[in-house]
Amino acid sequence: MNKRKGLTLLELILALTMLSIILVASGSMNLFVLRAANFTAEESRLQNQLEYVLKDMDVYLTDSRLDEAANVVDCANGNCIKLLGPDLNDKYVSPLSYAYDGVAKQLSRNGTVLSSGLLIQKPGSNAVFEIADSDNKLIRVNLAAQTEKHGKIIRIEGTSRMFFLRGTEPTA
């Protein structure tokens, strides 16, 4: 009797085929999970950038007042806002300006870039900066964040945030 122990060629080919199918499926799933994680990380980065800019504005805008003369001349398009912030004696003489450059998708405060290449005007809004009341005490900021990665656009739909300017007229 000839009893050989081992695998036939057909059994070996079937085993390798099943192993290949399992490896390709697990590799595809791994790739899908990595892409989803990268997408989520990018969304988180955009959200953090948007929050950073809005927190910066919250700190600087609330104790300021509108520099009405500068806003009429320089900021008619709504892509910048010029304010006067308090100095050490609570006199509103310190110039403060936020400017948005739509081409570079860049927002800066007094020339210092806060965000570059990510921020856009919130879709559906009239301007990045809008004066929301007749007393010039409410400023609406309309921002969204957007980037492109691997040919896909990733967008945080954005926010319209109101800032109440508590600054008063300078004392003589």
N, CA, C and O of each residue as an XYZ file, in Angstrom:
688
protein
N       0.807     -1.180      0.000
C       0.000      0.000      0.000
C       0.860      1.259      0.000
O       1.830      1.408      0.743
N       0.449      2.116     -0.854
C       1.179      3.369     -0.985
C       0.328      4.486     -0.390
O      -0.538      5.024     -1.079
N       0.548      4.838      0.844
C      -0.216      5.901      1.512
C       0.707      7.095      1.706
O       1.473      7.153      2.667
N       0.628      8.023      0.805
C       1.429      9.234      0.949
C       0.624     10.269      1.708
O      -0.579     10.427      1.505
N       1.312     10.959      2.577
C       0.677     12.045      3.301
C       1.158     13.342      2.665
O       2.355     13.522      2.438
N       0.221     14.250      2.377
C       0.581     15.515      1.779
C      -0.601     16.125      1.053
O      -1.726     15.632      1.134
N      -0.331     17.178      0.362
C      -1.365     17.905     -0.350
C      -1.223     17.687     -1.846
O      -0.118     17.584     -2.377
N      -2.337     17.621     -2.494
C      -2.288     17.555     -3.948
C      -2.147     18.974     -4.476
O      -2.352     19.939     -3.741
N      -1.808     19.095     -5.706
C      -1.638     20.407     -6.336
C      -2.950     21.194     -6.310
O      -2.945     22.404     -6.085
N      -4.050     20.523     -6.537
C      -5.354     21.184     -6.525
C      -5.680     21.738     -5.143
O      -6.182     22.856     -5.032
N      -5.405     20.982     -4.099
C      -5.652     21.437     -2.732
C      -4.771     22.644     -2.400
O      -5.220     23.581     -1.740
N      -3.547     22.618     -2.849
C      -2.622     23.725     -2.612
C      -3.093     25.001     -3.323
O      -3.043     26.086     -2.743
N      -3.544     24.876     -4.556
C      -4.032     26.038     -5.313
C      -5.282     26.615     -4.646
O      -5.415     27.835     -4.544
N      -6.197     25.761     -4.190
C      -7.398     26.240     -3.510
C      -7.054     26.960     -2.204
O      -7.635     28.001     -1.898
N      -6.131     26.422     -1.453
C      -5.735     27.055     -0.197
C      -5.101     28.417     -0.455
O      -5.398     29.374      0.259
N      -4.236     28.523     -1.459
C      -3.604     29.806     -1.786
C      -4.627     30.819     -2.310
O      -4.524     32.010     -2.014
N      -5.600     30.359     -3.076
C      -6.644     31.244     -3.580
C      -7.462     31.826     -2.429
O      -7.724     33.028     -2.384
N      -7.861     30.957     -1.498
C      -8.638     31.450     -0.348
C      -7.805     32.409      0.505
O      -8.329     33.417      0.979
N      -6.538     32.119      0.705
C      -5.664     33.008      1.467
C      -5.530     34.359      0.766
O      -5.540     35.400      1.422
N      -5.405     34.349     -0.551
C      -5.297     35.599     -1.322
C      -6.559     36.442     -1.183
O      -6.483     37.657     -1.002
N      -7.714     35.796     -1.269
C      -8.981     36.528     -1.131
C      -9.086     37.157      0.246
O      -9.513     38.306      0.364
N      -8.710     36.435      1.282
C      -8.759     36.968      2.648
C      -7.793     38.139      2.814
O      -8.146     39.141      3.436
N      -6.587     38.030      2.270
C      -5.603     39.119      2.387
C      -6.034     40.369      1.627
O      -5.866     41.483      2.124
N      -6.584     40.198      0.433
C      -7.043     41.357     -0.349
C      -8.209     42.042      0.369
O      -8.254     43.270      0.440
N      -9.137     41.271      0.893
C     -10.285     41.850      1.605
C      -9.835     42.603      2.851
O     -10.309     43.710      3.104
N      -8.934     42.027      3.626
C      -8.482     42.721      4.843
C      -7.648     43.950      4.493
O      -7.712     44.955      5.201
N      -6.874     43.889      3.424
C      -6.106     45.051      2.993
C      -6.999     46.180      2.526
O      -6.735     47.346      2.821
N      -8.061     45.843      1.794
C      -9.018     46.861      1.334
C      -9.733     47.506      2.515
O      -9.940     48.719      2.535
N     -10.104     46.698      3.487
C     -10.782     47.232      4.659
C      -9.839     48.153      5.442
O     -10.255     49.204      5.930
N      -8.598     47.762      5.554
C      -7.605     48.569      6.253
C      -7.422     49.917      5.540
O      -7.347     50.960      6.191
N      -7.352     49.891      4.210
C      -7.212     51.118      3.434
C      -8.422     52.026      3.619
O      -8.271     53.239      3.764
N      -9.621     51.448      3.615
C     -10.843     52.216      3.820
C     -10.837     52.890      5.192
O     -11.189     54.063      5.309
N     -10.439     52.154      6.222
C     -10.400     52.705      7.579
C      -9.377     53.827      7.676
O      -9.640     54.840      8.324
N      -8.212     53.668      7.044
C      -7.188     54.720      7.071
C      -7.663     55.990      6.367
O      -7.414     57.095      6.850
N      -8.347     55.840      5.230
C      -8.869     57.021      4.526
C      -9.924     57.731      5.356
O      -9.949     58.960      5.422
N     -10.786     56.962      5.984
C     -11.818     57.572      6.837
C     -11.181     58.293      8.021
O     -11.637     59.369      8.408
N     -10.147     57.719      8.591
C      -9.453     58.366      9.715
C      -8.767     59.646      9.266
O      -8.788     60.638      9.994
N      -8.161     59.648      8.085
C      -7.522     60.856      7.555
C      -8.549     61.948      7.286
O      -8.301     63.120      7.570
N      -9.692     61.571      6.744
C     -10.766     62.524      6.478
C     -11.255     63.148      7.781
O     -11.433     64.363      7.862
N     -11.471     62.320      8.795
C     -11.925     62.808     10.097
C     -10.876     63.711     10.740
O     -11.217     64.735     11.333
N      -9.611     63.340     10.626
C      -8.535     64.174     11.177
C      -8.482     65.532     10.480
O      -8.250     66.553     11.128
N      -8.696     65.550      9.171
C      -8.685     66.811      8.423
C      -9.877     67.683      8.813
O      -9.734     68.895      8.967
N     -11.053     67.070      8.974
C     -12.217     67.824      9.442
C     -11.960     68.424     10.816
O     -12.321     69.574     11.071
N     -11.347     67.661     11.689
C     -11.027     68.140     13.029
C     -10.045     69.304     12.975
O     -10.180     70.272     13.724
N      -9.066     69.208     12.095
C      -8.079     70.294     11.942
C      -8.764     71.569     11.463
O      -8.465     72.659     11.952
N      -9.683     71.435     10.507
C     -10.415     72.603     10.013
C     -11.274     73.217     11.114
O     -11.313     74.437     11.274
N     -11.957     72.367     11.869
C     -12.802     72.862     12.961
C     -11.956     73.577     14.004
O     -12.357     74.624     14.511
N     -10.789     73.025     14.333
C      -9.896     73.661     15.312
C      -9.394     75.006     14.804
O      -9.292     75.963     15.572
N      -9.081     75.084     13.514
C      -8.606     76.347     12.941
C      -9.696     77.410     12.997
O      -9.434     78.566     13.329
N     -10.909     77.012     12.674
C     -12.037     77.940     12.723
C     -12.280     78.412     14.153
O     -12.492     79.602     14.384
N     -12.251     77.502     15.100
C     -12.449     77.867     16.508
C     -11.328     78.767     17.018
O     -11.583     79.697     17.784
N     -10.084     78.500     16.600
C      -8.952     79.336     17.013
C      -9.159     80.783     16.584
O      -8.956     81.709     17.369
N      -9.563     80.967     15.333
C      -9.767     82.320     14.809
C     -10.914     83.010     15.545
O     -10.807     84.185     15.894
N     -12.005     82.291     15.781
C     -13.152     82.899     16.457
C     -12.845     83.214     17.923
O     -13.339     84.210     18.451
N     -12.043     82.388     18.583
C     -11.647     82.692     19.967
C     -10.737     83.915     20.000
O     -10.843     84.743     20.904
N      -9.850     84.032     19.024
C      -8.994     85.213     18.928
C      -9.850     86.466     18.780
O      -9.596     87.481     19.429
N     -10.859     86.391     17.927
C     -11.752     87.534     17.743
C     -12.524     87.830     19.020
O     -12.721     88.991     19.377
N     -12.955     86.796     19.699
C     -13.695     86.984     20.945
C     -12.863     87.769     21.953
O     -13.376     88.655     22.636
N     -11.585     87.441     22.041
C     -10.694     88.129     22.986
C     -10.503     89.588     22.597
O     -10.573     90.473     23.450
N     -10.263     89.846     21.314
C      -9.911     91.193     20.887
C     -11.105     92.077     20.553
O     -11.032     93.293     20.731
N     -12.196     91.501     20.076
C     -13.308     92.338     19.631
C     -14.183     92.853     20.760
O     -14.678     93.977     20.683
N     -14.386     92.068     21.797
C     -15.403     92.430     22.787
C     -15.115     93.740     23.505
O     -16.059     94.443     23.866
N     -13.877     94.093     23.726
C     -13.576     95.347     24.419
C     -13.173     96.457     23.460
O     -12.546     97.434     23.868
N     -13.523     96.315     22.207
C     -13.166     97.317     21.205
C     -14.412     98.073     20.765
O     -15.534     97.750     21.155
N     -14.180     99.076     19.953
C     -15.290     99.776     19.323
C     -14.918    100.024     17.874
O     -13.739    100.051     17.518
N     -15.923    100.202     17.051
C     -15.714    100.364     15.626
C     -15.001    101.679     15.340
O     -15.344    102.716     15.907
N     -14.019    101.630     14.469
C     -13.392    102.843     13.969
C     -14.182    103.227     12.720
O     -13.831    102.841     11.605
N     -15.248    103.989     12.923
C     -16.218    104.233     11.858
C     -15.611    104.911     10.640
O     -15.969    104.578      9.510
N     -14.699    105.853     10.846
C     -14.100    106.548      9.709
C     -13.286    105.583      8.854
O     -13.372    105.615      7.626
N     -12.503    104.730      9.494
C     -11.684    103.774      8.749
C     -12.546    102.740      8.042
O     -12.221    102.327      6.929
N     -13.631    102.316      8.660
C     -14.483    101.311      8.043
C     -15.180    101.834      6.799
O     -15.374    101.091      5.837
N     -15.556    103.094      6.809
C     -16.217    103.668      5.638
C     -15.245    103.742      4.466
O     -15.621    103.453      3.330
N     -14.017    104.120      4.730
C     -13.038    104.312      3.661
C     -12.436    102.990      3.203
O     -12.404    102.707      2.005
N     -11.959    102.178      4.140
C     -11.141    101.021      3.786
C     -11.887     99.702      3.702
O     -11.419     98.780      3.034
N     -13.015     99.586      4.350
C     -13.640     98.275      4.499
C     -15.034     98.202      3.899
O     -15.910     97.527      4.439
N     -15.241     98.885      2.802
C     -16.573     98.905      2.214
C     -16.993     97.541      1.681
O     -18.192     97.278      1.578
N     -16.043     96.656      1.336
C     -16.391     95.366      0.741
C     -16.756     94.303      1.765
O     -17.178     93.213      1.379
N     -16.610     94.575      3.041
C     -16.966     93.602      4.067
C     -15.910     92.555      4.330
O     -16.149     91.623      5.097
N     -14.738     92.683      3.710
C     -13.679     91.708      3.935
C     -12.649     92.172      4.951
O     -11.637     91.507      5.169
N     -12.911     93.310      5.569
C     -12.060     93.728      6.674
C     -12.898     94.536      7.649
O     -13.979     95.030      7.327
N     -12.367     94.647      8.825
C     -13.025     95.465      9.839
C     -11.935     96.144     10.636
O     -10.954     95.513     11.030
N     -12.109     97.436     10.872
C     -11.116     98.191     11.635
C     -11.773     98.711     12.894
O     -12.857     99.294     12.867
N     -11.091     98.484     13.987
C     -11.627     98.852     15.288
C     -10.580     99.620     16.070
O      -9.416     99.714     15.680
N     -11.033    100.162     17.181
C     -10.123    100.794     18.127
C     -10.232    100.021     19.429
O     -11.321     99.865     19.981
N      -9.105     99.543     19.909
C      -9.080     98.804     21.166
C      -8.603     99.701     22.290
O      -7.965    100.724     22.045
N      -8.908     99.325     23.515
C      -8.505    100.159     24.654
C      -7.012    100.067     24.908
O      -6.396     99.014     24.739
N      -6.442    101.197     25.321
C      -5.055    101.159     25.776
C      -5.063    101.003     27.295
O      -6.101    100.678     27.871
N      -3.950    101.222     27.938
C      -3.864    101.021     29.386
C      -4.756    101.975     30.170
O      -5.150    101.667     31.295
N      -5.076    103.123     29.596
C      -5.926    104.107     30.277
C      -7.380    104.011     29.821
O      -8.155    104.939     30.052
N      -7.761    102.920     29.185
C      -9.106    102.716     28.660
C      -9.520    103.771     27.651
O     -10.707    104.061     27.499
N      -8.556    104.339     26.969
C      -8.861    105.228     25.848
C      -8.764    104.382     24.585
O      -7.815    103.615     24.422
N      -9.738    104.519     23.696
C      -9.821    103.663     22.523
C      -9.030    104.276     21.377
O      -9.584    104.923     20.489
N      -7.738    104.057     21.420
C      -6.860    104.614     20.405
C      -6.017    103.537     19.728
O      -5.439    103.791     18.672
N      -5.934    102.352     20.304
C      -5.098    101.294     19.729
C      -5.788    100.719     18.495
O      -6.883    100.167     18.598
N      -5.155    100.845     17.332
C      -5.800    100.325     16.121
C      -5.825     98.797     16.130
O      -4.858     98.144     16.521
N      -6.940     98.253     15.694
C      -7.119     96.817     15.606
C      -7.837     96.548     14.297
O      -8.891     97.125     14.030
N      -7.269     95.673     13.483
C      -7.936     95.377     12.213
C      -7.854     93.884     11.914
O      -6.850     93.222     12.174
N      -8.937     93.394     11.364
C      -8.989     92.042     10.836
C      -9.216     92.174      9.338
O     -10.082     92.931      8.899
N      -8.441     91.441      8.561
C      -8.591     91.496      7.111
C      -8.652     90.081      6.556
O      -7.895     89.199      6.959
N      -9.576     89.891      5.619
C      -9.735     88.594      4.969
C      -9.345     88.715      3.507
O      -9.831     89.597      2.800
N      -8.468     87.830      3.052
C      -8.050     87.777      1.651
C      -8.658     86.523      1.043
O      -8.237     85.408      1.349
N      -9.662     86.713      0.172
C     -10.374     85.577     -0.400
C      -9.543     84.740     -1.350
O      -9.791     83.543     -1.489
N      -8.556     85.345     -2.012
C      -7.719     84.589     -2.944
C      -6.810     83.626     -2.182
O      -6.701     82.453     -2.539
N      -6.162     84.123     -1.138
C      -5.261     83.282     -0.342
C      -5.995     82.532      0.759
O      -5.395     81.719      1.463
N      -7.290     82.798      0.913
C      -8.088     82.218      2.004
C      -7.389     82.455      3.337
O      -7.187     81.541      4.136
N      -7.032     83.705      3.542
C      -6.185     84.070      4.675
C      -6.867     85.135      5.531
O      -7.452     86.084      5.009
N      -6.784     84.969      6.834
C      -7.316     85.946      7.770
C      -6.165     86.423      8.641
O      -5.388     85.623      9.163
N      -6.071     87.735      8.789
C      -4.988     88.288      9.603
C      -5.533     89.334     10.562
O      -6.561     89.962     10.308
N      -4.817     89.507     11.676
C      -5.122     90.544     12.657
C      -3.912     91.456     12.713
O      -2.810     91.012     13.038
N      -4.107     92.718     12.401
C      -3.031     93.716     12.389
C      -1.815     93.219     11.609
O      -0.676     93.456     12.011
N      -2.058     92.535     10.501
C      -0.978     92.066      9.640
C      -0.417     90.703     10.022
O       0.351     90.123      9.254
N      -0.778     90.182     11.179
C      -0.308     88.866     11.599
C      -1.296     87.814     11.112
O      -2.483     87.870     11.433
N      -0.802     86.860     10.340
C      -1.671     85.832      9.771
C      -2.149     84.885     10.865
O      -1.346     84.279     11.574
N      -3.470     84.767     10.991
C      -4.063     83.827     11.950
C      -4.352     82.487     11.294
O      -4.246     81.439     11.930
N      -4.716     82.526     10.023
C      -5.026     81.303      9.289
C      -4.766     81.558      7.818
O      -5.098     82.620      7.292
N      -4.169     80.576      7.155
C      -3.862     80.742      5.747
C      -4.265     79.489      4.966
O      -3.943     78.366      5.356
N      -4.962     79.703      3.875
C      -5.297     78.615      2.972
C      -6.494     77.775      3.366
O      -6.802     76.800      2.680
N      -7.186     78.116      4.453
C      -8.273     77.267      4.926
C      -9.616     77.969      5.036
O     -10.650     77.356      4.767
N      -9.628     79.229      5.424
C     -10.888     79.899      5.727
C     -11.525     80.492      4.474
O     -10.848     81.057      3.615
N     -12.844     80.346      4.395
C     -13.610     80.939      3.295
C     -14.804     81.666      3.886
O     -15.189     81.428      5.031
N     -15.382     82.554      3.094
C     -16.609     83.212      3.522
C     -17.707     82.165      3.582
O     -17.829     81.327      2.688
N     -18.499     82.219      4.630
C     -19.579     81.245      4.790
C     -20.510     81.325      3.586
O     -20.981     82.410      3.246
N     -20.784     80.190      2.932
C     -21.688     80.211      1.776
C     -23.055     80.788      2.159
O     -23.621     80.462      3.202
N     -23.557     81.644      1.292
C     -24.858     82.254      1.523
C     -24.809     83.565      2.287
O     -25.836     84.229      2.427
N     -23.644     83.956      2.784
C     -23.543     85.219      3.524
C     -23.111     86.334      2.570
O     -22.554     86.079      1.502
N     -23.382     87.572      2.981
C     -23.058     88.716      2.130
C     -21.593     89.113      2.198
O     -21.020     89.550      1.200
N     -20.984     88.967      3.363
C     -19.595     89.373      3.559
C     -19.036     88.619      4.762
O     -19.781     88.011      5.530
N     -17.728     88.668      4.911
C     -17.109     88.040      6.072
C     -17.475     88.813      7.332
O     -17.819     88.216      8.353
N     -17.402     90.136      7.263
C     -17.733     90.990      8.409
C     -18.950     91.833      8.064
O     -18.977     92.508      7.035
N     -19.949     91.790      8.924
C     -21.158     92.594      8.716
C     -21.480     93.319     10.014
O     -21.418     92.744     11.100
N     -21.828     94.603      9.877
C     -22.305     95.354     11.033
C     -23.789     95.045     11.137
O     -24.549     95.291     10.201
N     -24.198     94.505     12.283
C     -25.545     93.938     12.403
C     -26.558     94.859     13.069
O     -27.724     94.487     13.202
N     -26.147     96.042     13.487
C     -27.132     96.944     14.094
C     -26.761     98.386     13.791
O     -25.640     98.670     13.367
N     -27.691     99.285     14.007
C     -27.471    100.692     13.679
C     -26.559    101.398     14.671
O     -26.022    102.462     14.363
N     -26.374    100.825     15.855
C     -25.488    101.441     16.853
C     -24.038    101.005     16.705
O     -23.191    101.406     17.504
N     -23.741    100.200     15.708
C     -22.383     99.696     15.472
C     -21.821     98.945     16.676
O     -20.626     99.026     16.958
N     -22.668     98.226     17.374
C     -22.229     97.463     18.543
C     -22.196     95.957     18.270
O     -21.559     95.209     19.011
N     -22.871     95.512     17.222
C     -22.896     94.081     16.899
C     -22.192     93.839     15.576
O     -22.511     94.461     14.563
N     -21.230     92.927     15.601
C     -20.510     92.537     14.398
C     -20.807     91.067     14.151
O     -20.640     90.243     15.050
N     -21.240     90.733     12.960
C     -21.451     89.341     12.587
C     -20.252     88.899     11.743
O     -19.893     89.555     10.765
N     -19.647     87.795     12.131
C     -18.520     87.237     11.391
C     -19.001     85.942     10.743
O     -19.488     85.043     11.429
N     -18.863     85.849      9.426
C     -19.333     84.692      8.657
C     -18.129     83.948      8.085
O     -17.541     84.386      7.096
N     -17.766     82.841      8.694
C     -16.607     82.083      8.231
C     -16.934     80.604      8.112
O     -17.774     80.074      8.840
N     -16.261     79.957      7.188
C     -16.297     78.508      7.039
C     -14.853     78.078      6.765
O     -13.991     78.916      6.499
N     -14.603     76.800      6.831
C     -13.257     76.281      6.557
C     -13.354     75.228      5.468
O     -14.301     74.442      5.423
N     -12.352     75.224      4.585
C     -12.385     74.293      3.461
C     -10.962     73.970      3.027
O     -10.084     74.832      3.057
N     -10.744     72.743      2.631
C      -9.461     72.335      2.065
C      -9.711     71.230      1.062
O     -10.811     70.682      0.989
N      -8.695     70.907      0.293
C      -8.791     69.824     -0.681
C      -7.712     68.810     -0.373
O      -6.548     69.164     -0.185
N      -8.099     67.555     -0.322
C      -7.150     66.486     -0.048
C      -7.465     65.310     -0.956
O      -8.589     64.809     -0.973
N      -6.479     64.880     -1.701
C      -6.623     63.759     -2.631
C      -7.772     63.988     -3.614
O      -8.505     63.060     -3.957
N      -7.914     65.229     -4.059
C      -8.948     65.548     -5.033
C     -10.343     65.699     -4.456
O     -11.289     65.936     -5.207
N     -10.500     65.569     -3.151
C     -11.814     65.722     -2.521
C     -11.826     66.998     -1.703
O     -10.850     67.322     -1.027
N     -12.940     67.724     -1.768
C     -13.087     68.943     -0.979
C     -13.653     68.562      0.381
O     -14.667     67.872      0.482
N     -12.979     69.025      1.413
C     -13.436     68.818      2.781
C     -13.842     70.184      3.306
O     -13.039     71.117      3.298
N     -15.091     70.311      3.766
C     -15.592     71.612      4.192
C     -16.300     71.503      5.540
O     -17.093     70.591      5.776
N     -15.991     72.456      6.415
C     -16.768     72.667      7.629
C     -17.729     73.789      7.263
O     -17.301     74.894      6.928
N     -18.999     73.514      7.326
C     -20.001     74.430      6.787
C     -19.919     75.836      7.354
O     -20.356     76.785      6.704
N     -19.390     75.984      8.507
C     -19.137     77.319      8.992
C     -20.144     77.815      9.992
O     -21.065     77.115     10.414
N     -19.923     79.049     10.343
C     -20.699     79.645     11.402
C     -20.859     81.126     11.139
O     -20.044     81.747     10.456
N     -21.907     81.674     11.685
C     -22.062     83.122     11.771
C     -22.072     83.422     13.255
O     -22.991     83.024     13.970
N     -21.071     84.110     13.707
C     -20.983     84.394     15.125
C     -21.099     85.892     15.333
O     -20.489     86.685     14.616
N     -21.895     86.267     16.332
C     -22.098     87.682     16.658
C     -21.138     88.071     17.775
O     -20.944     87.326     18.735
N     -20.546     89.243     17.632
C     -19.689     89.795     18.673
C     -20.262     91.143     19.085
O     -20.509     92.009     18.246
N     -20.466     91.308     20.370
C     -20.974     92.562     20.914
C     -19.780     93.413     21.297
O     -18.968     93.001     22.125
N     -19.662     94.587     20.711
C     -18.553     95.496     20.989
C     -18.920     96.330     22.220
O     -19.855     97.131     22.184
N     -18.184     96.133     23.286
C     -18.499     96.844     24.528
C     -17.743     98.151     24.654
O     -17.946     98.900     25.609
N     -16.881     98.427     23.706
C     -16.106     99.657     23.792
C     -16.985    100.884     23.723
O     -18.002    100.892     23.030
N     -16.593    101.920     24.444
C     -17.361    103.157     24.455
C     -16.551    104.261     23.817
O     -15.389    104.073     23.458
N     -17.164    105.392     23.683
C     -16.458    106.546     23.120
C     -15.302    106.922     24.034
O     -15.406    106.805     25.255
N     -14.191    107.377     23.439
C     -13.041    107.748     24.290
C     -13.383    108.926     25.188
O     -14.123    109.833     24.810
N     -12.822    108.882     26.381
C     -13.020    110.006     27.293
C     -11.980    111.071     26.996
O     -10.848    110.762     26.622
N     -12.359    112.288     27.161
C     -11.463    113.390     26.813
C     -10.385    113.595     27.839
O      -9.550    114.487     27.689
